[in-house]
Amino acid sequence: MKIKNSIKLSLAGCIIAGWLLSATSCVQDLLNQDPTTELAAVAFWKTESDATYALYGAYADIRPLFDRDYYMDGHGEYVRTRGMSVVSGNLRLGDAYHGGGYNPSGYGSGFDKMYRFLYGGINRANYVIDNVEKMLDNASPSSRSNLETIIGEARLLRGMVYFKLISMWGDVPLIERTVYDNSEVENITRTPIADIKTFIYDDFTYALEKLPARASGIGRAAKPAALAFRGKLQLYWACWNRFGWPELETFTPSASEAAAAYAAAAADFKSVIDDYGLTLFRNGEPGECDEPGKADNLPNYYYLFTPEANGDPELIMVFTHGGLGTSQGEELMRDFAGRNHEGSQVWVTPRYEIADRYQSVTTGDFCEPLIPMNPDNVGKAVAYSTPNSALNPQSYTDRDYRMKSTIQWDYEMSIGFTSRLSTGWCPFIYRTWNTNITATNYSEFPGLTEANIGQITYNTDGTNSGYVFRKFVRNTPGLGRSEGNYHWPVMRLADVYLMYAEAVNEANGGPDAKAIELVNKVRHRGNLPPLTADKTASKESFFQAIEQERIIELIGEGQRGFDLRRWRAIERVWCPPYDNNGVWRRDTYGADQNRYFQNQNERVYQQCYIFRIPPGERDRNPNLTQNTPWL
């Protein structure tokens, strides 16, 4: 019997052969090989260690379904994804993100591959659940408790994968047990989203009941993770019911369902916040922030996204990465940094428009918009000295500390690396890629001094905005561009704070004191003053404050596109259908770079709100219906 599935599910032979080597994915040819499950069932699943080892494999295989979600930020308006790097090593061959669409529009048909890989993750979780459940019958009381914890972790992982599936595709097939043969799923139909939501809720609830209050190790899940994901599921359910999801024809929104879900989400988030002693990284203090042009002292927010934060309580749930020599490192340096940093490729960059979202540490409100200036037109001296010029480094003073931690503008410094060794400071100067600073040319750059002689400007030729990321870019040697050991957060406490505030605001028709306090805690890490009374005076104004914090706090973490879809806000942040001008994205020189949604009809927007069921899956299974905008 050959293993050959229409959804390309990862089956037991692949699991036993690959998981026990901690592989992150199995070569697709394994789907055509004879299974070894009968032998594995005899030789394996005997002890808690066997079950734990298999669970580790499930974590390793499901990690690549989430740990590059920063590409999904390209669906929003503040991050540009110009493509994506090819994953190094053989253990992640066939990466789920490859082939995806990461522009603000036209992306709904680009995730056929992720659809299949997500189902592979479900089958791997099911394989652990099914086999560990069989072990319960003969387990001792103490062993039974440990085995139930393993089942709880696997069910949490399965729930997370199904949550991602319904967030993108709506109704999807529900597969509750391990699939070993194509015939078991070749005629499967799509299950209504309400039923799958209940299934996910039950998975998260079981995990909550069985997991410990504190994880047994970094990368293992605990009760706060289960609660946080259950709250997030209910928050999304509330949004779909409140704002509607007309592209999903089988779904009927309900105001009463929305109200109940907002209240339930708030209760779960409140428990995460109050019951487990969790704190923000470095107690949410802003830390030090060097003046523009220096980076010896960076704010605490920067270090939250470096290996220094591994194991911190703010990171409620993470997927771990092995680092040097493991072939299981993260790709953050490669994707966010430029060529001076281990030959990285700057696939992900901030758009120019994000800079104006960073508020004043004095007023706590927005600053005057930056003024783009082309030094070729007005002269370098003018462009780099005019107050509020986007090229003038002093225009960026006294702003939210998260700005310094997140992006780099002209004359910002970072540390270059080659062969895992430091090459010293390199200044970022837009459109000067890898330029040697010499005694004869340093004066050509108004922001440089003799101290910069001998440096080489930061080669970030992949950016078209005038900015590059500092967030996620390591400043310590020892790791290559694809060998990072930062543990990617799929749930962190600051996000829970903001989701709690959103849920309470909707449930109560406005904020309460706790919701305001939590938003202010998030703001405090940027050294911002508390929200003024007008920002909390109504449900609408407080929602705007929450959205502002989600933009700044969570940029580059893959949240914005999902927020825009669940709030039905794409038309709001871009433009209505048939707008003749569309919306341009520009750079610090004032040049128009990319235009989106120009004269687009309603169908283009609808195809952003719900993704296409892969045609290949429908060709193999005539019972799979298609989402309406893709018919």
KEPA-240137 format. One record per residue (C-alpha): x, y, z; residue in one letter. Coordinates in steps of 0.5 Angstrom, whole numbers, padded with zeros to 4 digits, always signed. Example, Ala and Ser with C-alpha at 12.3 -4.5 7.8 and 13.67 -1.06 7.14 Angstrom:
% KEPA-240137
+0025-0009+0016A;+0027-0002+0014S;
//
This chain:
% KEPA-240137
+0000+0000+0000M;+0003+0007-0002K;+0002+0013+0002I;-0001+0018-0003K;-0006+0024+0000N;-0010+0029-0004S;-0008+0034+0002I;-0001+0032+0002K;-0002+0030+0009L;+0004+0028+0013S;+0003+0021+0015L;+0006+0016+0020A;+0012+0013+0016G;+0014+0020+0015C;+0013+0022+0022I;+0017+0016+0025I;+0023+0017+0020A;+0023+0024+0021G;+0020+0026+0027W;+0025+0022+0031L;+0031+0026+0028L;+0027+0032+0030S;+0026+0034+0023A;+0022+0040+0021T;+0019+0037+0015S;+0019+0030+0010C;+0021+0030+0003V;+0015+0030-0001Q;+0018+0023-0004D;+0016+0020+0002L;+0009+0020+0001L;+0010+0015-0005N;+0014+0010+0000Q;+0011+0004+0003D;+0009+0006+0011P;+0013+0003+0017T;+0007+0004+0022T;+0006-0003+0023E;+0013-0004+0026L;+0013+0003+0029A;+0007+0001+0033A;+0011-0005+0036V;+0017-0002+0037A;+0015+0005+0039F;+0009+0008+0044W;+0012+0004+0050K;+0014+0010+0055T;+0013+0017+0057E;+0020+0018+0053S;+0017+0015+0047D;+0011+0020+0047A;+0015+0026+0049T;+0020+0025+0044Y;+0014+0024+0039A;+0011+0031+0041L;+0018+0034+0040Y;+0017+0032+0033G;+0011+0035+0033A;+0013+0042+0035Y;+0019+0042+0030A;+0014+0040+0024D;+0009+0045+0026I;+0014+0051+0028R;+0015+0052+0020P;+0008+0054+0019L;+0008+0060+0024F;+0015+0062+0025D;+0016+0066+0018R;+0009+0070+0019D;+0013+0076+0019Y;+0012+0076+0011Y;+0004+0076+0012M;+0005+0083+0015D;+0006+0085+0007G;-0002+0084+0007H;-0002+0091+0011G;+0000+0098+0009E;+0007+0099+0014Y;+0011+0093+0011V;+0014+0091+0005R;+0016+0084+0003T;+0019+0084-0004R;+0020+0077-0004G;+0022+0071+0001M;+0029+0068+0002S;+0030+0060+0000V;+0030+0056+0007V;+0037+0053+0008S;+0038+0046+0010G;+0034+0040+0008N;+0030+0039+0014L;+0025+0045+0011R;+0025+0043+0004L;+0018+0045+0001G;+0017+0051+0006D;+0010+0053+0007A;+0011+0060+0006Y;+0014+0059-0001H;+0010+0062-0007G;+0005+0066-0002G;+0003+0073-0004G;+0005+0078+0000Y;+0003+0085-0003N;-0003+0089+0000P;-0007+0086-0005S;-0008+0080-0010G;-0005+0075-0005Y;-0011+0071-0004G;-0009+0066-0009S;-0002+0065-0007G;-0003+0060-0001F;-0005+0053-0004D;+0002+0051-0001K;+0001+0053+0006M;-0006+0050+0006Y;-0003+0043+0004R;+0002+0044+0009F;-0002+0046+0015L;-0006+0040+0014Y;+0001+0036+0014G;+0001+0039+0021G;-0006+0037+0023I;-0004+0030+0021N;+0002+0030+0025R;-0001+0033+0031A;-0007+0028+0030N;-0002+0022+0030Y;+0001+0024+0037V;-0006+0025+0040I;-0008+0018+0037D;-0002+0014+0040N;-0002+0017+0046V;-0009+0016+0048E;-0008+0009+0047K;-0003+0009+0052M;-0007+0011+0057L;-0011+0005+0058D;-0005+0001+0061N;-0002+0008+0064A;+0000+0008+0072S;-0004+0014+0075P;+0002+0019+0075S;+0004+0017+0068S;-0003+0018+0066R;-0003+0025+0068S;+0004+0026+0064N;+0001+0023+0058L;-0005+0027+0058E;-0001+0033+0059T;+0003+0031+0052I;-0004+0030+0049I;-0006+0037+0051G;+0000+0040+0048E;-0001+0036+0042A;-0009+0039+0042R;-0006+0046+0043L;-0002+0045+0037L;-0007+0042+0033R;-0012+0048+0035G;-0007+0053+0033M;-0007+0050+0026V;-0014+0050+0025Y;-0015+0057+0027F;-0010+0059+0022K;-0014+0055+0017L;-0021+0058+0018I;-0018+0065+0019S;-0016+0065+0012M;-0020+0060+0008W;-0027+0060+0013G;-0030+0053+0012D;-0025+0047+0011V;-0025+0040+0012P;-0025+0037+0019L;-0020+0031+0020I;-0020+0029+0027E;-0016+0023+0027R;-0009+0021+0023T;-0010+0019+0016V;-0006+0013+0013Y;-0009+0013+0006D;-0012+0017+0001N;-0018+0014+0001S;-0020+0016+0008E;-0020+0023+0005V;-0021+0023-0002E;-0029+0025-0002N;-0028+0030+0004I;-0033+0036+0005T;-0032+0043+0008R;-0034+0043+0015T;-0038+0050+0017P;-0033+0054+0021I;-0038+0054+0027A;-0037+0047+0028D;-0029+0048+0027I;-0029+0054+0032K;-0032+0049+0037T;-0027+0044+0035F;-0022+0049+0036I;-0025+0051+0043Y;-0025+0044+0045D;-0018+0043+0044D;-0016+0049+0047F;-0020+0048+0053T;-0017+0041+0054Y;-0010+0044+0054A;-0012+0049+0059L;-0015+0043+0064E;-0009+0039+0063K;-0003+0043+0062L;+0002+0046+0068P;+0001+0053+0070A;+0009+0054+0068R;+0012+0050+0062A;+0017+0045+0064S;+0022+0048+0059G;+0023+0053+0054I;+0018+0052+0048G;+0013+0047+0052R;+0006+0050+0053A;+0003+0052+0059A;-0004+0054+0061K;-0003+0061+0060P;-0002+0059+0052A;-0008+0055+0052A;-0012+0061+0055L;-0009+0066+0051A;-0011+0062+0044F;-0018+0061+0047R;-0019+0068+0048G;-0016+0070+0041K;-0021+0065+0038L;-0027+0068+0041Q;-0024+0075+0040L;-0024+0073+0032Y;-0031+0070+0033W;-0033+0076+0036A;-0031+0080+0030C;-0033+0076+0025W;-0040+0076+0028N;-0040+0084+0029R;-0037+0086+0022F;-0039+0080+0018G;-0036+0076+0013W;-0040+0076+0007P;-0035+0072+0002E;-0036+0066+0007L;-0043+0065+0004E;-0045+0059+0009T;-0043+0064+0015F;-0049+0068+0018T;-0047+0074+0023P;-0050+0075+0030S;-0050+0081+0034A;-0051+0076+0040S;-0046+0071+0038E;-0041+0077+0038A;-0043+0080+0045A;-0042+0073+0048A;-0035+0072+0045A;-0033+0079+0046Y;-0034+0078+0054A;-0031+0071+0054A;-0025+0073+0050A;-0024+0078+0056A;-0025+0073+0061A;-0020+0069+0058D;-0015+0074+0057F;-0016+0077+0064K;-0014+0070+0067S;-0008+0070+0063V;-0006+0077+0066I;-0008+0076+0073D;-0007+0069+0075D;+0000+0067+0073Y;+0005+0072+0075G;+0007+0074+0068L;+0010+0081+0066T;+0013+0085+0060L;+0020+0084+0058F;+0024+0088+0063R;+0018+0090+0067N;+0016+0094+0061G;+0021+0099+0062E;+0023+0103+0056P;+0031+0103+0058G;+0036+0107+0055E;+0035+0110+0048C;+0041+0113+0044D;+0041+0120+0040E;+0040+0119+0033P;+0046+0116+0030G;+0048+0112+0036K;+0047+0105+0038A;+0051+0104+0044D;+0045+0104+0048N;+0038+0101+0045L;+0031+0101+0048P;+0029+0095+0052N;+0024+0093+0046Y;+0030+0092+0041Y;+0032+0086+0046Y;+0026+0083+0046L;+0027+0081+0039F;+0034+0078+0040T;+0036+0072+0044P;+0037+0076+0050E;+0029+0075+0051A;+0029+0067+0050N;+0025+0064+0056G;+0022+0071+0058D;+0015+0071+0061P;+0013+0076+0056E;+0014+0070+0051L;+0008+0066+0053I;+0009+0061+0047M;+0015+0060+0043V;+0017+0056+0037F;+0025+0054+0039T;+0030+0055+0034H;+0037+0051+0035G;+0042+0056+0033G;+0049+0055+0030L;+0050+0048+0026G;+0043+0045+0028T;+0040+0046+0021S;+0034+0049+0025Q;+0036+0056+0026G;+0031+0062+0025E;+0032+0066+0018E;+0031+0073+0022L;+0037+0076+0020M;+0037+0074+0013R;+0030+0076+0012D;+0031+0083+0016F;+0038+0085+0015A;+0042+0087+0009G;+0048+0085+0006R;+0053+0087+0011N;+0050+0083+0016H;+0052+0076+0014E;+0050+0077+0007G;+0043+0078+0009S;+0038+0080+0003Q;+0033+0085+0007V;+0027+0081+0004W;+0022+0085+0009V;+0023+0093+0010T;+0019+0098+0013P;+0015+0103+0009R;+0016+0110+0009Y;+0009+0111+0012E;+0011+0107+0019I;+0015+0113+0021A;+0009+0118+0022D;+0006+0113+0027R;+0011+0114+0032Y;+0008+0119+0037Q;+0012+0124+0041S;+0015+0122+0048V;+0013+0129+0050T;+0006+0130+0048T;+0004+0123+0047G;+0001+0124+0041D;+0003+0124+0033F;+0008+0129+0031C;+0008+0133+0025E;+0008+0129+0019P;+0015+0128+0016L;+0017+0132+0010I;+0020+0128+0004P;+0026+0131+0001M;+0031+0129-0005N;+0038+0132-0004P;+0039+0131-0011D;+0034+0137-0012N;+0035+0141-0006V;+0042+0140-0004G;+0045+0135+0001K;+0046+0141+0006A;+0038+0143+0006V;+0035+0136+0006A;+0039+0134+0012Y;+0038+0140+0016S;+0031+0142+0014T;+0027+0141+0021P;+0022+0135+0020N;+0026+0133+0014S;+0025+0126+0013A;+0033+0126+0012L;+0035+0130+0018N;+0037+0125+0023P;+0034+0130+0028Q;+0027+0129+0026S;+0027+0123+0029Y;+0029+0125+0036T;+0024+0125+0042D;+0019+0120+0039R;+0017+0113+0042D;+0023+0109+0044Y;+0020+0103+0040R;+0022+0107+0033M;+0029+0107+0035K;+0028+0099+0037S;+0025+0098+0030T;+0027+0102+0024I;+0033+0105+0022Q;+0033+0112+0018W;+0039+0116+0015D;+0046+0115+0019Y;+0043+0110+0024E;+0048+0105+0026M;+0048+0098+0026S;+0054+0093+0027I;+0056+0089+0021G;+0058+0081+0021F;+0062+0077+0016T;+0063+0070+0018S;+0060+0070+0024R;+0065+0076+0027L;+0064+0083+0028S;+0066+0088+0022T;+0064+0094+0026G;+0059+0100+0026W;+0056+0101+0019C;+0052+0107+0018P;+0045+0107+0014F;+0045+0112+0008I;+0039+0111+0003Y;+0041+0110-0004R;+0049+0109-0002T;+0050+0101-0002W;+0056+0099+0001N;+0060+0105+0000T;+0067+0106+0003N;+0068+0112+0007I;+0074+0115+0006T;+0078+0121+0008A;+0076+0125+0002T;+0069+0123+0001N;+0066+0123+0008Y;+0065+0130+0008S;+0060+0129+0002E;+0055+0126+0007F;+0053+0132+0012P;+0051+0127+0018G;+0058+0124+0018L;+0065+0126+0021T;+0072+0124+0021E;+0070+0118+0026A;+0066+0115+0021N;+0073+0114+0016I;+0074+0107+0015G;+0067+0105+0015Q;+0063+0102+0010I;+0055+0104+0009T;+0050+0099+0010Y;+0048+0095+0004N;+0041+0095+0004T;+0039+0095-0004D;+0033+0091-0003G;+0029+0097+0001T;+0025+0103-0003N;+0023+0107+0003S;+0029+0110+0006G;+0028+0105+0012Y;+0030+0099+0014V;+0029+0094+0020F;+0033+0094+0026R;+0028+0090+0030K;+0030+0082+0029F;+0037+0084+0027V;+0042+0081+0032R;+0048+0086+0034N;+0052+0080+0037T;+0057+0075+0033P;+0057+0068+0033G;+0051+0066+0029L;+0050+0066+0021G;+0044+0069+0018R;+0040+0063+0018S;+0043+0060+0024E;+0039+0064+0029G;+0037+0062+0036N;+0031+0067+0038Y;+0025+0063+0040H;+0020+0066+0035W;+0014+0068+0039P;+0007+0066+0037V;+0004+0069+0043M;+0006+0074+0048R;+0004+0078+0053L;+0003+0085+0050A;-0001+0082+0045D;-0006+0079+0050V;-0006+0086+0054Y;-0008+0089+0047L;-0013+0084+0046M;-0016+0084+0053Y;-0017+0092+0052A;-0021+0091+0045E;-0025+0085+0048A;-0027+0090+0054V;-0028+0096+0050N;-0033+0092+0045E;-0037+0088+0051A;-0038+0094+0055N;-0039+0100+0050G;-0032+0103+0052G;-0026+0102+0056P;-0026+0100+0063D;-0020+0102+0068A;-0016+0096+0067K;-0016+0096+0060A;-0014+0103+0060I;-0008+0101+0065E;-0006+0096+0060L;-0006+0100+0054V;-0002+0105+0058N;+0003+0099+0060K;+0005+0098+0053V;+0006+0105+0051R;+0010+0106+0057H;+0015+0101+0054R;+0016+0106+0049G;+0017+0112+0054N;+0010+0115+0052L;+0006+0118+0057P;-0001+0115+0059P;-0007+0116+0054L;-0010+0123+0055T;-0018+0123+0057A;-0020+0124+0050D;-0017+0118+0047K;-0021+0114+0052T;-0028+0118+0052A;-0031+0113+0048S;-0031+0106+0045K;-0029+0109+0038E;-0023+0113+0041S;-0021+0108+0045F;-0021+0103+0039F;-0017+0108+0035Q;-0012+0108+0041A;-0011+0100+0041I;-0010+0100+0034E;-0005+0105+0034Q;-0001+0101+0039E;-0002+0094+0035R;+0001+0097+0029I;+0007+0100+0033I;+0008+0094+0038E;+0007+0088+0033L;+0010+0091+0027I;+0013+0085+0023G;+0010+0080+0027E;+0005+0078+0022G;-0001+0081+0026Q;-0003+0087+0021R;-0006+0083+0015G;-0011+0079+0020F;-0013+0085+0024D;-0015+0088+0018L;-0019+0082+0015R;-0023+0081+0022R;-0024+0088+0022W;-0026+0089+0015R;-0022+0095+0015A;-0018+0094+0008I;-0022+0099+0005E;-0021+0104+0010R;-0014+0104+0011V;-0013+0104+0003W;-0019+0106-0001C;-0026+0104-0004P;-0027+0100-0010P;-0026+0104-0017Y;-0022+0109-0014D;-0018+0112-0020N;-0012+0114-0016N;-0011+0108-0011G;-0006+0109-0006V;+0002+0110-0007W;+0007+0108-0002R;+0013+0113-0003R;+0020+0114+0000D;+0024+0119+0004T;+0026+0122-0002Y;+0019+0124-0004G;+0019+0119-0010A;+0013+0114-0011D;+0015+0107-0011Q;+0009+0102-0011N;+0001+0104-0012R;-0004+0099-0009Y;-0012+0098-0011F;-0012+0103-0017Q;-0019+0103-0020N;-0020+0096-0017Q;-0027+0093-0017N;-0030+0090-0011E;-0028+0083-0013R;-0021+0085-0012V;-0023+0087-0004Y;-0027+0080-0003Q;-0021+0076-0005Q;-0017+0079+0000C;-0022+0078+0005Y;-0022+0070+0004I;-0017+0066+0001F;-0018+0061-0005R;-0019+0053-0004I;-0013+0050-0008P;-0015+0048-0015P;-0011+0042-0015G;-0015+0040-0008E;-0021+0041-0012R;-0019+0037-0018D;-0018+0031-0014R;-0024+0032-0009N;-0030+0034-0013P;-0034+0035-0006N;-0029+0041-0004L;-0033+0047-0006T;-0030+0054-0007Q;-0030+0061-0004N;-0035+0065-0008T;-0030+0071-0010P;-0026+0065-0013W;-0031+0062-0017L;
//
